[in-house]
């Protein structure tokens, strides 16, 4: 049964029913950029045809093949005495802790010949072992060629010995004069670091440890201090909940310093007790995109609704219709409901008090200890500096000049500090302002420990020798405390001794092996206060205005710590599908009101207006504007973490929004925009890889229908098996073939299941695939040209609840968007489906079809079918005709327009020796002129088979994994052997929610999907 909901990917597709056809025509451009990669001055002036291009390409391929026959003369140094723990060609895994000042995860680090190449989740870590996109990408930040590589003194290269002499001199002078010695660090929940600093303070009594975070969670910490009596964020678990209501809280993103993705997905399993999700917000957030019911309100209205819900819950009553609906649902669920809120301290206080009233079981009583910022303490520190009371300032990889609204004032005040020492990774503003610079060691080069939450102790160990002359802050404190060349300056020994009291009977080596361990820390939170009247007054003081601004963090950039990571910059935003940018999001109606344009040019590329944004007297210039379906009228959104100057070539992307952020309030009133008259070129990937106008690609069904209506009901079935009417009667689509079936009974036969109900669109799988398979970064210009190289993409589909007239063609099953004709109407009615659409995220990779259209059209048999169900690519056979890409209905094949490695045109990690250290030697780096695509991580599956063979056993269920299935924190992806009758993949295959993408064309994919279920009553 075809859905009668409108499904669209962008406003432009909604406005122009013929857009799919235009996109299809533009998919394979005729204007080949030959001059860019042939590099022949004589050829540049010629009009080279596509046929001539293929001739040249064929010749160059043959020439490379002939050259490869000659053995290169390379002077090699063999392992005379081989390290006992390194076997060439065999990876080593180390349990460690990813912590960069903003993100935390217990991880396994995969190394090859002594170099880390991949980050994996640590199964022992539970929810703390899940990795987001930034954790997956952090391995590339280790090989950042723009890092500070040498200690500096007065701007010149110097030795650690000279720098330490300078610092110790400053410390002694400050101690003698009574001036303060301040270590300004990001939140650092390390018990050993704190112990070490206490000893440092014992030697230098005026020493003070002050915390500064770019994104400090100040509102949450202040609210916790008031409600729980402790400055620690509460830990939640949604497994026992049946209703979650969120007011501006992006709890699947960076809200509360931890994502709730895992327990959220577990609670969202379709059943009578499935978690229902209500979101009240202004921006279309990742969390809001996953909601069952979403109320889009400007921030002032969100605050008012939260207050009304609180009044209704505590017994005061409310006349607000929306608040009444939400409060009634909360009361009905009682302790199985939970409320989250963000934006200000008052909002979070009210959320805590509502949860207390409900007795919410989602509140665990555990404390998240990762964030330690105290606004009052930081203001006290600024008073010390401005008063000339600070003699030595040591900054631990923080940059208040960039990330604080009063950054320029802070920069000026540094002139009052005689000794400024920056422990830094980039040549940023703090680097420039410091007299001495110490390069900071990456977390993969460091020893350390973290107590992320109650009862958990996590260890960090180096997985590579320090690449440059860098040092972690703990090593510096030891030197400055004990003196140079002291035997006690070894931080490994110090950490090992310190951890003994925290590990109990567990040995240090065993704890390192585990990565994450139980802790004696028993901090618990309980409700102890909360001033509701004050919180209500605070929210009431937020004055409504024509435009209100919401600041937020993106899944790729976070607070900007890894802004120079090209994997993260190129990762498309899950909602907008734009990369290499931040931008002001605005609603379609406000865009019309303020004459904001988002237009597609002749190449189907998006261009948009540029504005100057002013809030509270602070102006951010030249901000591009993106028209976002689902954005509340009267509100605009802007992402933090972009626009970092002097932090690497990649980091200088977008605009810096931190001058608008006071560290506490994410919502701001009185925003004003002024068009500059200029246009911005966006780089997006949603308007490419079109599935040719086919309808109902991402299926969805209401929960009541899922439970009460048989999936295969003749009239109302929500997932009726596809049938063909033949001369012999109706037959299931899977039983009808034009080709003979492959014999897949011998050995494993791989399938991949993707549950649309669990996929949140976070993008961790995309980065994991990129790291595992050496997928190159192509840059903004090439993404804009629709030449991204991703093997895996997550398509974002909007769908409108608006019912439309079903035309005769639809009644006959021809469910394509063009058949809606003029159902959208004109003028204002045209934008109605974009006002507040539902969202579905659908990961799409090579479907590894058993009857693959690509295989039948390749003239050189470069793509062929494997016995295990995988569709193979032989790169050295491929001559780049692109017939396979043209014949692929899923648009998952990529053509290498250029050589992306060692090419100055693509000055990213593959263009320098350091960045190339991240490459996986098990996967070839592809050259130009060939097709590439998802291999279903054949190197991983074959290694699993070989390991089991060496041990003389069968492969166990769960051992077969792909990079994407391993990285998925929600369990949306299940990979396994269909020939193992007891495997998990066979169990999910039996689900009545299973369907195949474009099953009607008969490709018989080895990837299948599960229908998304929405827990709401359809109106």
HELIX and SHEET records of a PDB file:
HELIX    1   1 UNK A   11  UNK A   15  1                                   5    
HELIX    2   2 UNK A   19  UNK A   26  1                                   8    
HELIX    3   3 UNK A   34  UNK A   38  1                                   5    
HELIX    4   4 UNK A   41  UNK A   44  1                                   4    
HELIX    5   5 UNK A   50  UNK A   67  1                                  18    
HELIX    6   6 UNK A  123  UNK A  129  5                                   7    
HELIX    7   7 UNK A  133  UNK A  142  1                                  10    
HELIX    8   8 UNK A  160  UNK A  177  1                                  18    
HELIX    9   9 UNK A  191  UNK A  203  1                                  13    
HELIX   10  10 UNK A  218  UNK A  228  1                                  11    
HELIX   11  11 UNK A  255  UNK A  257  5                                   3    
HELIX   12  12 UNK A  261  UNK A  267  1                                   7    
HELIX   13  13 UNK A  286  UNK A  289  1                                   4    
HELIX   14  14 UNK A  299  UNK A  314  1                                  16    
HELIX   15  15 UNK A  321  UNK A  333  1                                  13    
HELIX   16  16 UNK A  334  UNK A  336  5                                   3    
HELIX   17  17 UNK A  345  UNK A  358  1                                  14    
HELIX   18  18 UNK A  375  UNK A  386  1                                  12    
HELIX   19  19 UNK A  400  UNK A  403  1                                   4    
HELIX   20  20 UNK A  407  UNK A  413  1                                   7    
HELIX   21  21 UNK A  414  UNK A  416  5                                   3    
HELIX   22  22 UNK A  429  UNK A  433  1                                   5    
HELIX   23  23 UNK A  443  UNK A  445  5                                   3    
HELIX   24  24 UNK A  473  UNK A  482  1                                  10    
HELIX   25  25 UNK A  487  UNK A  489  5                                   3    
HELIX   26  26 UNK A  491  UNK A  503  1                                  13    
HELIX   27  27 UNK A  508  UNK A  514  1                                   7    
HELIX   28  28 UNK A  532  UNK A  540  1                                   9    
HELIX   29  29 UNK A  566  UNK A  570  1                                   5    
HELIX   30  30 UNK A  588  UNK A  593  1                                   6    
HELIX   31  31 UNK A  658  UNK A  660  5                                   3    
HELIX   32  32 UNK A  703  UNK A  708  1                                   6    
HELIX   33  33 UNK A  733  UNK A  735  5                                   3    
HELIX   34  34 UNK A  764  UNK A  772  1                                   9    
HELIX   35  35 UNK A  780  UNK A  784  1                                   5    
HELIX   36  36 UNK A  808  UNK A  811  1                                   4    
HELIX   37  37 UNK A  817  UNK A  820  5                                   4    
HELIX   38  38 UNK A  827  UNK A  831  5                                   5    
HELIX   39  39 UNK A  832  UNK A  835  1                                   4    
HELIX   40  40 UNK A  853  UNK A  857  1                                   5    
HELIX   41  41 UNK A  883  UNK A  887  1                                   5    
HELIX   42  42 UNK A  904  UNK A  906  5                                   3    
HELIX   43  43 UNK A  909  UNK A  911  5                                   3    
HELIX   44  44 UNK A  915  UNK A  918  5                                   4    
HELIX   45  45 UNK A  938  UNK A  950  1                                  13    
HELIX   46  46 UNK A  963  UNK A  967  1                                   5    
HELIX   47  47 UNK A  984  UNK A  989  1                                   6    
HELIX   48  48 UNK A  999  UNK A 1001  5                                   3    
SHEET    1   A 3 UNK A   5  UNK A   8  0                                        
SHEET    2   A 3 UNK A 793  UNK A 803 -1                                        
SHEET    3   A 3 UNK A 838  UNK A 844 -1                                        
SHEET    1   B 3 UNK A  92  UNK A  99  0                                        
SHEET    2   B 3 UNK A 104  UNK A 112 -1                                        
SHEET    3   B 3 UNK A 115  UNK A 121 -1                                        
SHEET    1   C 7 UNK A 156  UNK A 157  0                                        
SHEET    2   C 7 UNK A 152  UNK A 153 -1                                        
SHEET    3   C 7 UNK A 436  UNK A 439 -1                                        
SHEET    4   C 7 UNK A 419  UNK A 424  1                                        
SHEET    5   C 7 UNK A 390  UNK A 396  1                                        
SHEET    6   C 7 UNK A 180  UNK A 185  1                                        
SHEET    7   C 7 UNK A 207  UNK A 211  1                                        
SHEET    1   D 2 UNK A 233  UNK A 236  0                                        
SHEET    2   D 2 UNK A 363  UNK A 368 -1                                        
SHEET    1   E 4 UNK A 293  UNK A 296  0                                        
SHEET    2   E 4 UNK A 276  UNK A 281  1                                        
SHEET    3   E 4 UNK A 243  UNK A 247  1                                        
SHEET    4   E 4 UNK A 337  UNK A 341  1                                        
SHEET    1   F 3 UNK A 448  UNK A 450  0                                        
SHEET    2   F 3 UNK A 456  UNK A 460 -1                                        
SHEET    3   F 3 UNK A 516  UNK A 518 -1                                        
SHEET    1   G 7 UNK A 598  UNK A 600  0                                        
SHEET    2   G 7 UNK A 606  UNK A 615 -1                                        
SHEET    3   G 7 UNK A 618  UNK A 627 -1                                        
SHEET    4   G 7 UNK A 584  UNK A 586  1                                        
SHEET    5   G 7 UNK A 635  UNK A 639 -1                                        
SHEET    6   G 7 UNK A 548  UNK A 552  1                                        
SHEET    7   G 7 UNK A 667  UNK A 668 -1                                        
SHEET    1   H 2 UNK A 578  UNK A 579  0                                        
SHEET    2   H 2 UNK A 683  UNK A 684 -1                                        
SHEET    1   I 3 UNK A 598  UNK A 600  0                                        
SHEET    2   I 3 UNK A 606  UNK A 615 -1                                        
SHEET    3   I 3 UNK A 672  UNK A 681 -1                                        
SHEET    1   J 2 UNK A 700  UNK A 702  0                                        
SHEET    2   J 2 UNK A1012  UNK A1014  1                                        
SHEET    1   K 2 UNK A 723  UNK A 726  0                                        
SHEET    2   K 2 UNK A 729  UNK A 732 -1                                        
SHEET    1   L 4 UNK A 973  UNK A 977  0                                        
SHEET    2   L 4 UNK A 750  UNK A 755 -1                                        
SHEET    3   L 4 UNK A1007  UNK A1010  1                                        
SHEET    4   L 4 UNK A 994  UNK A 995 -1                                        
SHEET    1   M 2 UNK A 863  UNK A 865  0                                        
SHEET    2   M 2 UNK A 871  UNK A 873 -1                                        
SHEET    1   N 2 UNK A 894  UNK A 895  0                                        
SHEET    2   N 2 UNK A 931  UNK A 932 -1                                        
END                                                                             
